[in-house]
Amino acid sequence: MNNQLKEFLAAYTTEVRSTALKLRELVLNTLPKVEEKIYPGWKVIGYGFSSKMADQILGIAPFKTAVNIYFARGTILPDPKGLLGGSGKMGRHVKVFNDKEIDTPALKSLIKAAAMTVKNMTQLKGEPIMKMSSEKRSAAGVSDEAVKTKTGKTWAQWFSILDKVGAKTMRHTEIAEYLYTKQKCPAWWNQMVAVSYERERGMRAKYQTPIGYQSSVSKTIAVPVQELFKAWEDGNIRRRWLPKAPMTIRKSTPNKSIRVAWDGDVSNMDIRFYNKGSDKSQIVVDQVRLASDKDVEKMKKYWGEKLETLKSLLEK
């Protein structure tokens, strides 16, 4: 145990320290290649494939009488034993009171599934987006080729399997659980297949995801990416094209991305910047956790207009 970890755990009882260290041992043995980082302000030991927030898998958070192991994407993890608790938009946790509750196959499976989920979500960002056609079919913007590579079956094969078991009358969690436990569809992909099936069969509205509704708007502007990024991050410039916006910047990576809480954390935004050459760049605004499809249409119109204003300001 290094000095930073020892100092972090010093404030807790012997029992809580022991439980936290046992959980840490389980995580590192299960995921030997992850990075460990202590966040004293949040009182969490974090684990991820890198220090980027998008690569974070889980965290260990000690309390007075127990230790929580927190899963950042807990709502989309398969949990046949019902270990996960919490009611957040995305995160879930398992509360551990003593060492005996740690060394269980169910908890180890959750840790593995959490890592696989993050890995698949990261890889999916690079998958080709294909339009629906008679030759090459896609669902949720993912091609037949991509889904077959990851799961062993095409979209049509998955939809046929689900039709045969009566998935039209099942809840989302039941469909995802069936895919994971009975069909061995990999973690996270079971959620992707379930959501795509629900959309295909009219069980899920347009723009709907497991954590609410999502909108996406993009714009290409004839300025270097550095100038486009500055127009967002610099408050003085931003107010010229986006006045009185109810937003708080949570994190920014220069010339690459900005993470925003919108309207007091009612929804979240991921803003990404792409270099398209010395005098051209693209911005993509993704807004998640919206309440309805009407909100999606409203925000798509709003951001379409605002990005057009930004384009006029920067290109004049």
C-alpha positions in Angstrom: 0.0 0.0 0.0 1.5 3.3 -1.1 1.6 6.4 1.1 -1.1 8.2 -0.8 -3.5 5.3 -0.4 -2.5 4.9 3.3 -3.2 8.6 3.9 -6.5 8.4 2.0 -7.8 5.5 4.1 -6.4 6.8 7.5 -9.7 8.6 8.3 -11.7 5.4 8.3 -12.1 2.5 10.8 -10.0 -0.6 10.7 -13.0 -2.6 9.3 -13.8 -0.1 6.6 -10.1 0.1 5.6 -9.9 -3.7 5.4 -13.0 -3.9 3.2 -11.7 -1.1 0.9 -8.4 -2.9 0.5 -10.1 -6.2 -0.2 -12.2 -4.6 -2.9 -9.2 -2.9 -4.4 -7.4 -6.3 -4.5 -10.4 -7.8 -6.3 -10.5 -5.0 -8.9 -6.8 -5.1 -9.6 -6.8 -8.9 -9.9 -9.8 -8.9 -12.2 -8.6 -5.9 -14.3 -4.8 -6.0 -14.1 -4.3 -3.4 -16.8 -6.5 -0.6 -15.4 -5.1 2.7 -14.0 -5.8 3.5 -10.4 -6.2 7.1 -9.3 -7.2 8.5 -5.9 -9.5 11.5 -5.8 -9.3 12.9 -2.2 -11.9 15.6 -2.9 -14.5 13.1 -4.1 -13.3 10.5 -1.5 -13.0 7.9 -4.2 -10.4 5.5 -5.6 -11.0 5.5 -9.3 -10.2 2.8 -11.9 -10.2 3.2 -15.7 -8.4 2.5 -18.9 -6.9 6.0 -18.8 -7.4 9.2 -16.8 -10.1 10.4 -19.2 -13.6 10.5 -17.7 -15.0 8.5 -20.7 -12.6 5.7 -19.8 -13.6 5.4 -16.1 -15.0 2.0 -15.2 -15.7 2.1 -11.5 -14.7 3.6 -8.1 -14.3 2.5 -4.5 -15.9 4.9 -2.0 -15.4 4.3 1.8 -18.1 5.4 4.2 -18.4 5.2 8.0 -19.8 1.7 8.2 -19.5 0.3 4.6 -17.7 0.7 1.3 -19.5 1.4 -2.0 -18.1 0.1 -5.3 -19.6 2.5 -7.8 -20.2 1.6 -11.4 -20.3 4.7 -13.7 -22.6 3.0 -16.2 -24.4 0.8 -13.8 -27.9 1.2 -15.4 -26.8 -0.7 -18.5 -24.9 -3.5 -16.7 -26.4 -7.1 -16.5 -27.2 -7.8 -12.9 -28.9 -11.2 -12.6 -28.2 -11.3 -8.8 -29.7 -7.9 -8.2 -26.6 -6.5 -6.4 -26.8 -3.0 -7.8 -28.5 -0.2 -5.9 -29.1 3.5 -6.4 -31.4 5.6 -8.4 -29.1 7.9 -10.4 -29.5 8.6 -14.2 -26.6 6.3 -15.0 -24.5 5.2 -12.0 -25.2 2.4 -9.7 -23.4 0.9 -6.7 -22.9 -2.2 -4.6 -22.7 -1.5 -0.8 -20.2 -3.8 0.9 -20.3 -4.1 4.7 -17.5 -6.7 5.3 -14.8 -8.8 3.6 -17.0 -11.8 3.3 -19.3 -10.1 0.8 -16.5 -9.4 -1.6 -15.2 -12.6 -3.0 -18.3 -13.6 -5.0 -18.7 -14.6 -8.7 -21.5 -12.1 -9.1 -19.5 -9.1 -8.0 -16.5 -10.2 -10.1 -18.8 -10.6 -13.1 -20.1 -7.0 -12.6 -16.6 -5.7 -12.6 -15.8 -7.5 -15.8 -19.0 -6.4 -17.5 -18.3 -2.8 -16.5 -14.9 -2.9 -18.1 -16.2 -4.5 -21.2 -19.0 -1.9 -21.4 -16.5 1.0 -21.3 -14.2 -0.7 -23.8 -17.1 -1.3 -26.3 -18.4 2.2 -25.9 -15.0 3.5 -26.7 -14.5 1.3 -29.7 -18.0 2.0 -31.1 -17.1 5.7 -31.5 -14.9 4.6 -34.4 -17.5 2.4 -36.1 -18.8 3.5 -39.5 -22.2 5.0 -39.5 -24.2 3.5 -42.4 -27.6 4.4 -43.9 -30.4 1.9 -44.2 -30.4 0.2 -47.6 -31.4 -3.0 -49.3 -27.8 -4.2 -49.4 -26.4 -3.1 -46.1 -28.7 -2.8 -43.1 -28.0 -0.8 -40.0 -29.7 -0.1 -36.6 -28.9 2.6 -34.1 -26.3 3.8 -36.7 -24.3 0.6 -36.4 -23.9 -1.6 -39.5 -24.7 -5.3 -39.8 -21.0 -6.0 -40.2 -20.1 -4.2 -37.0 -22.8 -5.8 -34.9 -21.9 -9.3 -36.3 -18.2 -8.7 -35.5 -19.0 -7.8 -31.9 -21.9 -10.2 -31.2 -21.7 -13.0 -33.8 -25.1 -12.2 -35.3 -26.6 -9.6 -37.7 -29.4 -7.3 -36.7 -32.0 -9.4 -38.6 -30.8 -12.5 -36.7 -31.1 -10.8 -33.3 -34.5 -9.4 -34.1 -35.8 -12.8 -35.2 -34.5 -14.4 -32.0 -36.3 -11.8 -29.9 -39.5 -12.1 -31.8 -39.6 -15.8 -31.2 -39.3 -15.4 -27.4 -42.1 -12.8 -27.3 -39.8 -9.8 -26.6 -42.6 -7.4 -27.8 -44.3 -8.0 -24.5 -41.2 -7.8 -22.3 -39.7 -4.9 -20.4 -36.4 -3.4 -21.5 -34.5 -4.9 -18.6 -36.0 -8.4 -19.3 -34.9 -8.2 -22.9 -31.4 -7.1 -22.0 -31.2 -9.8 -19.3 -32.4 -12.5 -21.8 -29.8 -11.5 -24.3 -27.0 -11.5 -21.8 -27.8 -14.7 -19.9 -29.5 -16.9 -22.5 -27.9 -15.7 -25.7 -24.5 -14.7 -24.3 -24.7 -11.3 -26.0 -21.7 -9.4 -24.6 -22.1 -6.7 -21.9 -23.2 -3.3 -23.3 -24.0 -4.9 -26.6 -27.0 -6.6 -25.0 -28.3 -3.1 -24.2 -27.6 -1.9 -27.8 -29.5 -4.9 -29.3 -32.4 -4.4 -26.9 -32.8 -0.7 -27.6 -32.4 -1.3 -31.4 -35.1 -4.0 -31.2 -37.5 -1.8 -29.3 -37.0 1.0 -31.8 -37.5 -1.4 -34.8 -40.7 -2.8 -33.3 -42.1 0.6 -32.3 -41.6 0.0 -28.6 -39.3 2.9 -28.1 -39.6 6.4 -29.4 -37.3 8.2 -31.8 -34.2 9.7 -30.0 -34.9 7.6 -26.9 -32.0 5.9 -25.1 -31.9 3.9 -21.8 -31.0 7.2 -19.9 -33.5 9.5 -21.6 -33.7 11.3 -24.9 -30.7 12.5 -26.9 -30.2 15.2 -29.5 -27.2 15.7 -31.8 -26.4 18.8 -33.9 -23.2 19.5 -35.9 -21.8 22.4 -37.9 -18.7 22.9 -40.1 -17.2 26.3 -39.8 -14.4 27.9 -41.9 -12.0 28.6 -39.0 -9.2 26.7 -37.3 -10.3 24.4 -34.6 -8.4 26.5 -32.0 -10.6 29.5 -32.8 -13.8 27.4 -32.7 -12.9 25.9 -29.3 -12.1 29.4 -27.9 -15.5 30.7 -29.0 -17.0 28.2 -26.6 -14.6 28.2 -23.7 -14.0 32.0 -23.5 -17.1 33.4 -21.7 -16.7 36.9 -23.3 -16.8 35.5 -26.8 -19.5 32.9 -26.0 -21.9 35.6 -24.7 -21.8 37.2 -28.1 -23.5 34.3 -29.8 -24.9 32.3 -26.8 -26.1 34.9 -24.3 -27.7 33.9 -21.0 -27.3 30.2 -21.7 -27.9 28.1 -18.5 -24.7 26.1 -18.8 -21.8 25.3 -16.6 -18.6 23.9 -18.0 -17.5 20.9 -16.0 -14.5 19.8 -18.0 -12.6 20.9 -21.1 -9.8 19.4 -23.2 -8.2 22.1 -25.4 -9.4 21.9 -29.0 -11.0 18.5 -28.5 -14.0 18.5 -26.1 -16.0 20.3 -23.5 -18.4 18.7 -21.0 -21.3 20.9 -19.9 -24.1 20.7 -17.3 -27.2 22.3 -18.8 -29.9 24.1 -16.8 -28.7 23.1 -13.3 -27.8 19.6 -14.4 -31.2 18.8 -15.9 -29.3 17.5 -18.9 -25.7 17.1 -19.9 -23.8 18.0 -23.0 -20.8 16.7 -24.7 -19.3 19.1 -27.2 -16.6 17.8 -29.6 -14.3 19.6 -31.9 -12.7 18.2 -35.1 -9.9 19.6 -37.1 -10.8 19.6 -40.8 -7.7 21.4 -42.0 -5.9 24.6 -41.5 -8.9 26.8 -42.0 -11.9 24.5 -41.3 -13.3 22.7 -38.3 -16.4 20.9 -37.2 -18.4 21.0 -33.9 -20.8 18.3 -32.7 -23.1 19.1 -29.8 -24.7 16.0 -28.1 -27.2 16.7 -25.4 -28.4 13.8 -23.3 -30.9 13.1 -20.5 -33.7 15.1 -22.2 -37.2 14.4 -21.0 -39.0 13.8 -24.3 -38.9 13.7 -28.0 -40.4 17.2 -28.0 -37.5 18.4 -26.0 -35.1 16.8 -28.5 -36.8 18.7 -31.4 -36.7 21.9 -29.4 -33.0 21.6 -28.6 -32.1 20.5 -32.1 -33.8 23.7 -33.4 -32.2 25.8 -30.7 -28.6 24.5 -31.3 -29.1 24.7 -35.1 -29.9 28.4 -34.8 -27.1 29.1 -32.2 -24.4 27.3 -34.3 -25.5 29.2 -37.4 -25.1 32.4 -35.3 -21.6 31.2 -34.2 -20.7 30.4 -37.8 -21.7 33.9 -39.0 -19.7 35.5 -36.1 -16.5 33.6 -36.8 -16.6 33.7 -40.6 -17.4 37.4 -41.0 
